[in-house]
């Protein structure tokens, strides 16, 4: 379970890692880097596969953050914002975010501004048009409908991961519907804004190229914009 570094994103420099969660990991509580709360969460999973994925992803996150902050990975302390977005306890800590899909996880870290990441494996999905109509803006849905049928899954996931990354950067959880803001289809980086109760939070969102069959995106708030979990 060795995090794979990916090319950094510019703007506010964002460092990214891809993690293979299928690699061997010792899930015994005494053998992990996890704290008491993380071990309790791992123990609640019904299937061994899910215990392994949770343990591997959170150990990888601790390993990357420990290296990034020059602190012992097992001693890092996490807290949560009001909508559940995790953060590191203590002053001067970097912003980070993690997403996982199947046996893969994506980790992002940024010193400057809050970020969000999302990864989705390329696997068949039903009712893409219905999902797009419900979750995309009118402009995004029209663009999705214009895409050739053979690449609609990729187009859907490109937009979906961008929206998820934006909401995770903002730290809003499910309190903001994805169809109310623009994230775009395709791989071009764009600037957008989300209305969070009358406060328009500006951010940038980018496609993240991956060496596996998955789609990923990363969003970062603009300087001066505050995440809802702040």
N, C-alpha and C positions, 0 to 999 in steps of 0.2 A: 504494500500500500504506500507507494511513493508518489506524491503529487507531481504532476507534469507541468512545468512552467509553459505558459503560452505567451505570445507576443503581447507586450503592454499596449494599452490604449492611450492615445495622447489626450490633449486637453489637460484636465487634472490627471496626472499620471495614475493609471489604474493597472495594478498587477493582477494577473489571472493565473489560476491553476486548474488543471483537469485531474480528476481523481478516479481511478478504476476501483470500484467498490467490490469487485469480484475477487480481488487478490486476497490471499490468506490473511486473516486477522483473528487474533485470540480474543474471544468475546467474554472470557471470564472476567468478572468485575475487578479482581485483584491484578489482572494483567493489562488493564486499560489505563489510559490517561484521563478518563472521564471523572467528573466530580459526582457527588452524591445525587444531585438532581438529574444529571444525564444518565446515570446508571439506573435510576428509578424509571425514567422514560423508556430506556432500552428494555427493561424487564417487562414492561407492559405490552410489548409486541407479542402477538400470538405465534408468528412463524419465525423460524430460525433465520430465514433469508432476510427478513426485515430487521431483526436484531443485528445481523452482520452489517447490513447497509448503514444502519444508524450509527453503530459503533465505529465503523470504518470512516464514515464521512466526518463525524465529530472528532475523531482522533486526528484525521488529516487537517481539519480546520485548526485544531489546537497546535499541531506541528507547524503549520504555515505561520500562524499568528505568533507562536513562540519565537520562531526564527526572525520574523519581521520586527518584533518588539525587543528581541534579545532577552526574553524572560523564559523561565521554565514552563514548558507547554502544560504540564499537569497542574500548575499553580495559577493559571489564568482564571479570572473570575468574570462570569457573564451576568448581565442583567437584561431586562426586557423593557421596551417602551410600552405605552398603553395598548397598542395593537399587536404586541407580541414580537416586534422586531428586536433581535438580540444585539447587544453591544458589549464592549469590554468595560469593566468597571475601572475607574481611575482616570486621572487627568492626562491629557495629551495622547490618548489612545487613537489608533487609526480607525477609520470606518471600514466595515467589511460586510459581506453578504455571501450566502451560500444557497445553491439550488441543487436538487438531484432528480434524476429520472432513471429508473431501472438501476443498472449497475454503474452509473456514472454520476459524478458530482462536479460542480463548477464553483470555484471560490474566487471572490474578488476582494481586493484590499486597496484602499486609497487614503492617503494622509489628509487630503485637502477638503473633500466634500463627501456627504452621504452618497452611497451607491446602492444599486440593486442589480442582481444577475438572475437569469433564468435559463434553464436548459431543458429541452424536450427531445427524447429519442424519436427518430423517424420510424414510426410504426402505424399501421392502418388505424383510421378513426372513422366512426360512423357519423352521418348527419353533419358533415362539415359546413354545408350551406346554412343549416339551421343554427349551428354554433356561431358562425360568422355573423349572421343577421342579428343575433342576440348580443354579441360582444363587441362588434366592430362599429365604428362610426359610419354614417351614410357614405362618405367618400371612400372609406376603407372597404366597405362591403361592395360598392360598385367596382372598385379596383380588383377585388377578389373574384367577382363574377366574370370579369374580363380575362382572367387567367385561364390558360388551356387546362382541360380536365386532368391531364397527366401530371401536372405539377401543382395542383391545388393543395395537396397536403403540405408541401414545402411552403407555399405562399401563406397558408393558414398559420403554420407554426412560426413563420417569420414575424407575422403581425402579433400573434399571441404572446411569444416570448418577449417581444418589445414592450407590450402592454404590462406584462407581469413584472418586467424589470423596472419600468417606470413606477408602478405602484409600490414595489419593494424599496426602491430608492426613497420614495416619499414616506414609507413606513405606515401606510394607511390600512394595511390588511384588506378586508373586504368591504370597508366602509365607503369606497368610491367605486362606482360601476365602470368597467373598462370601456364601454361604448361612448362615454361622455368626453373623451379626449382623443387626440390624434397620436398614433405611434408610427404608422406607416407600414407598408409592405416592402419587401425587397431588402437590400443590403446596404443602402445608403444611410449614413448618419444624418439625423435631423434634430432640430431643436423643437421642443414642444412645451406645453404648460398644462398643469392640472389645477382646476378650481377646487381648492380645499376650503369650503365654507367661506367663499369670498376672497380668499387669499390665493392668488394665482402663483403657483410654484413652478418656476422655469427650470427646465432640465434638458439634457441632451441624451439621445439614445442611439446605440450603435449595434450593428451585427457583430457577433464574435465568431470568426472562422474556427472550425474544429477539425481535428484529424480523424473523427469518428462519424458515423451516420446519425447525426443529431443536429439540431438547430439551437442556437443560443444568442442571447442579447445581453447588453449591459447598459444601464442608465446611470447618469450622475447629475445631481442637482447643481445648478449654477451657483456661483459664489453669492452669498447673501440669502439664498433660499434655505428654509429650514424644514427638516423632516418633521412629520407629525409626532414622531416618537421622541422629539427633542424635549 
